[in-house]
Amino acid sequence: MARPSLSTVAELLKPITWFPPMWAFSCGVVASAQSFSANWTLIVLGLVLTGPLVCASSQAVNDWFDRHVDAINEPNRPIPSGRMPGRWGLYIAILWTVLSLVWAWGLGTWGFWACALGLALAWAYSAPPFRLKLNGWWGNSACALSYEGLAWVTGGAVMLGGALPAGESLLLALLYSAGAHGIMTLNDFKAIEGDKQMGVRSLPVQLGPTGAAKAACIIMLVPQFVVVGMLLQWGQPWHAAGVLALVLAQLPLMLAFVRQPIEKALMLSAFGVPLYVSGMMVSAWALHFLHRVTL
Ligand SMILES: C/C(=C\COP(=O)(O)OP(=O)(O)O)CCC[C@H](C)CCC[C@H](C)CCCC(C)C
């Protein structure tokens, strides 16, 4: 049986998608206010788990179960292009899932179960019978909660020896997860026609491009404004001002996007999302200082 090349396997695992959950994990680590140097092995184990293992598994699972949709939308991807022959895509998805679970064992009980939950959501997102991605509300929620919330909370819990992170950290993880629902929608503007043909009810399909663009922006903005308010409430005005500045910088990009959703979705992803995720780290540092002082 023909085998895929190593570069094709790497393409299937899509390293470019690993950054968001690794960043969210790092935010949880920072917000925990624990020493980085004393916990560096856990930090490295967690970063490898979130990006190159669990996120990579989710991409392989997704490409396998989306191979018919991708034949229309993304024919050059490894599976529809034939560069990943036969059932290799599925075998790699299963192998990476098992590898992730084995690796997660090194992060203790919390790390293992968080990994199991992330993998369960990854399979439920793409594979039947759930195939959550068929409905944009469910699919985006699964992605947003796991990419941001689960990764953030796990970063904190691992640093705290398996204890639940502080309420403030949990709240920020939840708020940034809610906002990430909007970010996930940005990804769906590139495939509206193929999604319609294959019965994938993404938000642009359900609400139309303009409706989905407005919804995505509101969903991204509201939690960030709440974060600004919470940081003020917690006595962190400089961090609040930093997050506010990052939110305001997103507004002109969002206005352009709402006017021309299909043309500007990629622009908002490229320039607006980095501002959003920078705000995550600013707020995580706010908690770092808050808890460092009060501990
Ligand atoms: C495959 C995923 C999104 C892309 O899907 P889509 O088909 O819409 O887009 P493309 O056509 O462009 O491919 C992501 C699915 C993510 C999943 C629900 C869960 C991932 C888990 C996280 C990586 C969290 C890890 C947490 C950690 C602590 C173990």
PDBQT file of the ligand as one rigid body, heavy atoms in Angstrom, charges set to zero:
ROOT
HETATM    1  C1  LIG A 301     -10.683  20.842  13.292  1.00  0.00    +0.000 C 
HETATM    2  C2  LIG A 301     -11.043  22.060  13.992  1.00  0.00    +0.000 C 
HETATM    3  C3  LIG A 301     -11.458  23.155  13.378  1.00  0.00    +0.000 C 
HETATM    4  C4  LIG A 301     -11.542  23.328  11.914  1.00  0.00    +0.000 C 
HETATM    5  O1  LIG A 301     -12.668  22.801  11.357  1.00  0.00    +0.000 OA
HETATM    6  P1  LIG A 301     -13.321  23.266   9.988  1.00  0.00    +0.000 P 
HETATM    7  O2  LIG A 301     -13.705  22.052   9.268  1.00  0.00    +0.000 OA
HETATM    8  O3  LIG A 301     -14.414  24.206  10.285  1.00  0.00    +0.000 OA
HETATM    9  O4  LIG A 301     -12.222  24.095   9.232  1.00  0.00    +0.000 OA
HETATM   10  P2  LIG A 301     -11.253  23.713   8.056  1.00  0.00    +0.000 P 
HETATM   11  O5  LIG A 301     -12.065  23.341   6.883  1.00  0.00    +0.000 OA
HETATM   12  O6  LIG A 301     -10.464  24.955   7.845  1.00  0.00    +0.000 OA
HETATM   13  O7  LIG A 301     -10.384  22.581   8.475  1.00  0.00    +0.000 OA
HETATM   14  C5  LIG A 301     -10.879  22.117  15.450  1.00  0.00    +0.000 C 
HETATM   15  C6  LIG A 301     -11.627  21.170  16.284  1.00  0.00    +0.000 C 
HETATM   16  C7  LIG A 301     -11.259  21.444  17.717  1.00  0.00    +0.000 C 
HETATM   17  C8  LIG A 301     -11.854  20.580  18.694  1.00  0.00    +0.000 C 
HETATM   18  C9  LIG A 301     -13.339  20.786  18.945  1.00  0.00    +0.000 C 
HETATM   19  C10 LIG A 301     -11.106  20.429  19.988  1.00  0.00    +0.000 C 
HETATM   20  C11 LIG A 301      -9.621  20.707  20.052  1.00  0.00    +0.000 C 
HETATM   21  C12 LIG A 301      -9.066  20.599  21.435  1.00  0.00    +0.000 C 
HETATM   22  C13 LIG A 301      -8.066  21.676  21.782  1.00  0.00    +0.000 C 
HETATM   23  C14 LIG A 301      -6.828  21.645  20.962  1.00  0.00    +0.000 C 
HETATM   24  C15 LIG A 301      -7.861  21.785  23.289  1.00  0.00    +0.000 C 
HETATM   25  C16 LIG A 301      -6.752  21.102  23.920  1.00  0.00    +0.000 C 
HETATM   26  C17 LIG A 301      -6.784  21.280  25.411  1.00  0.00    +0.000 C 
HETATM   27  C18 LIG A 301      -5.723  20.598  26.150  1.00  0.00    +0.000 C 
HETATM   28  C19 LIG A 301      -5.673  20.981  27.547  1.00  0.00    +0.000 C 
HETATM   29  C20 LIG A 301      -5.564  19.178  25.977  1.00  0.00    +0.000 C 
ENDROOT
TORSDOF 0
